[in-house]
Structures are given as structure tokens and as C-alpha cells.
Amino acid sequence: MTKLSNAQIAWRAAQDIHDGAYVNLGIGFPEMVAKFQPPGRQAVFHTENGVLGFGEAPAPGEEDWDLINAGKKAITLKPGAAFFHHADSFAMVRGGHLDVAILGAYEVAETGDLANWSTGPKGVPAVGGAMDLVHGAKRVAVITDHVTKTGAPKLVERCTLPLTGVGCVTRVYTSLAVIDIEGGRLVLREKLPSMSFDELQAVTGAKLHLDGPVSDLIVPEV
């Protein structure tokens, strides 16, 4: 199956971040979004351990390990960057001051429910800050492969894994499509031109709906 790489999914998600937006990127794969800001736009990136306005990762060997994000990766600082207490960081999140949160997912339900912190009893011990992010940010988007490593759908009617948040996701960027969640439905907006609607539906665990024309999902080699 032809599909987008993680970098290409991150690139596509970055195109929808408006200039000046305050953005939190989830640990791991979502951090790649920061690399692909469109020309002429500059988001302000927030990390929940207490930095606002960090920049790209430093070159290898130039890391300052006093400057890290929530995923313990080295960061650089943009002019005007600010440091603050962990509690103040979460006050920003819970107070609705973030425009966008972009996270990964194990499952996303057609109702917008998100499961992204545990795959069961042997998973991590607690949900952490993601629970605050998905209900504090003004917009919550997910970037993910369309299916699991075993080929099971990640977009489903109902999540079976422990939930991070209920009814919180509004858009999903996958390796095959861009899908909005509206009124408890998965509404297809873009898909790979090489894949038919029926082929996409076959690897999606909930019904896909059409609400107008579906655009081709075309991204550069990145």
C-alpha cells in the first residue's frame, strides 16, 4: 500500500497552522510538525515543562541539556522565548490559551474520542499532560498512520483502549487521508489520488462520509 511517510504527514498538518498560533506538539512524531512551517508564517511553540517560543533542534554536539522539551529532547530558543513554572504552563493549557494541540494516536473514534496514552495493562502508568491538552486547546488535531503495524484500523466507531479525552479531536491527518470529525461522523476531505474511496473505506473502522468534493492529498518529498 502506497502511503505518506511520517515527515509528509507532519508537513501536511503544518500547513493548517496559522501565523502567530500558540501550538503544543505531542511527544515523539508530532514534534516533527515544527520543521515544516510554511514560508511567511511563524507559530509560537509551547512545551508543558515550561517554555514558550522554542525553535528547531540544535545541531548534533551543540545541545544545551538545560534546554529541553517535554520529551527530554534538546531545543533552541527563539527571540522573546519565555521560561515559567510547570504549574504556570498547565494554567496556560487549562485556561484555553493554546490555539492548537497536535498529538499522536492509538485510536480515534468517529465521535472525536482519543486514545493515545496506553495500549493496556503493560502500558505507561498514567495519562499525563495529554488529558489537559485535549480539553484545553482550542483545536485538537491528530497525526497518525491510518492503520496499526498489524493492519488494524486506527479510525474506529468506538475506542477500545483507555481514553485520553472524549469528543476532543476535530481533524485527523493520516498516511492516506485528511479527515474531519463533525457531528459524530468521519468526513473525508482529502485522500491519496492513487487510492479509491472504497479502498480507503476498507482500511477504516468507521463509515466515511462525503460532504462536497474530496481533494487529492499531495505533499512534497520531505
C-alpha positions in Angstrom: 0.0 0.0 0.0 1.4 3.4 -1.0 1.3 5.8 1.9 2.8 9.0 3.2 5.8 9.0 5.4 5.7 10.4 8.9 7.5 13.5 7.7 5.0 14.0 4.9 2.1 13.7 7.4 3.7 16.2 9.6 4.2 18.6 6.7 0.6 18.4 5.8 -0.5 19.2 9.3 1.8 22.1 9.5 0.1 23.8 6.5 -3.0 24.4 8.6 -1.3 26.2 11.5 -2.0 29.9 11.1 0.6 32.6 11.6 1.1 33.5 15.3 -0.7 30.5 16.6 0.3 29.1 20.0 0.9 25.4 19.5 1.7 22.4 21.6 3.1 19.4 19.8 2.9 16.0 21.4 6.0 14.0 22.3 7.6 12.0 19.5 6.2 12.0 16.0 4.1 15.3 16.4 7.3 17.2 17.2 8.2 16.9 13.5 5.5 19.4 12.7 7.7 22.3 13.9 10.1 21.6 11.0 7.6 22.4 8.3 6.1 25.8 8.9 5.1 27.4 5.7 7.1 30.5 4.5 5.8 33.7 6.0 4.2 32.0 9.0 5.7 31.6 12.4 3.9 29.6 15.1 4.8 30.0 18.8 5.6 26.6 20.2 4.7 25.7 23.8 6.1 22.8 25.8 4.4 21.8 29.0 7.6 21.6 31.1 7.7 25.5 30.9 9.0 27.1 27.7 7.1 29.3 25.2 8.8 30.2 21.9 11.3 27.4 21.4 12.9 26.8 18.0 14.4 24.0 16.0 16.6 21.2 17.5 20.2 22.2 17.8 22.9 20.7 15.6 24.4 17.5 17.0 27.1 18.3 19.5 25.7 21.8 20.2 22.9 20.7 22.6 22.4 22.6 25.9 20.8 20.0 28.1 19.4 22.6 30.4 17.1 23.5 27.4 14.8 20.6 26.7 11.2 20.0 25.8 8.6 17.7 27.5 10.0 14.8 25.6 13.5 15.5 27.0 14.9 16.5 23.6 17.2 19.4 23.2 15.7 22.6 21.9 16.9 26.1 20.9 15.2 29.4 21.8 13.6 32.0 19.5 13.9 35.7 20.3 11.5 36.6 23.1 11.2 33.0 24.4 10.0 32.7 28.0 10.5 30.3 30.8 8.0 29.6 33.6 6.9 27.2 36.3 5.4 23.8 35.3 2.2 24.9 37.1 2.0 28.1 35.0 2.5 26.1 31.9 -0.6 24.0 32.7 -2.5 27.1 33.6 -1.9 28.2 30.0 -3.2 24.8 28.8 -6.3 24.6 31.1 -7.1 28.3 30.6 -7.7 27.8 26.9 -4.7 29.9 25.7 -3.4 27.4 23.2 -4.7 27.6 19.7 -3.7 24.1 18.6 -2.6 20.8 20.1 -1.3 18.2 17.7 -0.9 14.6 19.1 -0.4 11.1 18.0 -3.0 8.3 18.5 -3.5 4.6 19.0 -7.2 5.1 18.2 -9.6 7.9 17.2 -13.4 7.3 17.3 -15.9 8.8 14.9 -17.2 10.8 17.9 -13.8 12.5 18.3 -12.8 10.4 21.3 -9.0 9.9 21.5 -6.9 7.0 22.9 -3.2 7.8 22.8 -1.5 7.0 26.1 -1.9 3.3 26.9 -2.3 0.1 25.0 -3.4 -1.9 28.1 -2.2 -3.1 31.5 1.5 -3.1 30.5 1.4 0.5 29.1 2.6 3.6 30.8 1.2 4.2 34.3 -0.7 7.4 33.8 -2.2 9.6 31.1 0.0 12.7 31.9 -0.5 16.1 30.4 -2.3 14.9 27.2 -5.6 14.8 29.1 -5.3 18.5 29.8 -4.1 19.4 26.3 -7.0 17.8 24.5 -9.6 19.7 26.5 -7.7 22.9 26.9 -6.5 23.7 23.4 -9.0 25.5 21.1 -8.3 22.9 18.3 -7.1 19.3 18.6 -5.6 17.5 15.6 -4.1 14.0 15.4 -1.3 12.8 13.1 -1.0 9.1 12.7 -0.6 6.2 10.3 -4.0 5.1 9.0 -3.6 1.6 10.4 -1.6 -0.2 13.0 1.5 -2.2 12.3 -0.7 -5.3 12.0 -3.1 -3.6 9.6 -5.9 -2.9 12.0 -7.8 0.4 11.6 -6.9 3.3 13.9 -10.0 5.2 13.0 -12.9 3.3 14.6 -16.5 3.6 15.6 -15.6 3.4 19.3 -12.2 3.3 21.1 -11.4 0.1 22.9 -8.2 1.4 24.6 -8.1 3.7 27.6 -9.3 7.2 26.6 -7.3 10.4 26.7 -10.2 12.6 26.0 -13.9 12.5 24.9 -15.2 14.3 21.8 -12.0 16.3 21.5 -10.5 15.6 18.1 -11.6 17.7 15.1 -9.2 16.7 12.4 -7.0 13.7 11.7 -4.1 13.7 9.3 -3.2 10.1 8.3 -0.8 8.4 5.9 -3.7 8.0 3.5 -6.2 10.9 4.1 -7.2 14.1 5.8 -10.5 13.5 7.7 -12.6 16.0 9.8 -14.8 14.8 12.7 -18.1 16.6 12.5 -21.3 15.7 14.3 -20.1 12.2 15.2 -19.1 11.5 11.6 -15.8 11.0 9.8 -15.9 13.4 6.9 -13.3 12.8 4.2 -11.6 16.0 2.9 -8.5 14.7 1.1 -7.2 11.3 0.1 -4.2 9.9 -1.8 -5.1 10.2 -5.5 -3.8 6.6 -6.1 -6.5 5.2 -3.7 -10.2 4.9 -4.4 -12.8 5.8 -1.8 -13.8 2.1 -1.5 -10.1 1.1 -0.8 -9.8 3.8 1.9 -13.1 2.7 3.4 -11.8 -0.9 3.6 -9.0 0.1 5.9 -11.1 2.5 8.0 -13.0 1.1 11.0 -15.9 3.6 10.8 -18.0 4.8 8.0 -16.5 7.6 5.9 -18.9 10.4 4.8 -18.7 12.8 1.9 -19.6 16.5 2.3 -18.6 18.0 -1.0 -15.6 17.3 -3.3 -12.7 15.3 -2.0 -9.3 16.9 -2.8 -6.2 15.0 -3.7 -3.7 14.6 -0.8 -0.5 15.8 -2.5 2.6 16.5 -0.5 6.3 17.1 -1.4 9.2 14.8 -0.8 10.4 15.9 2.6 
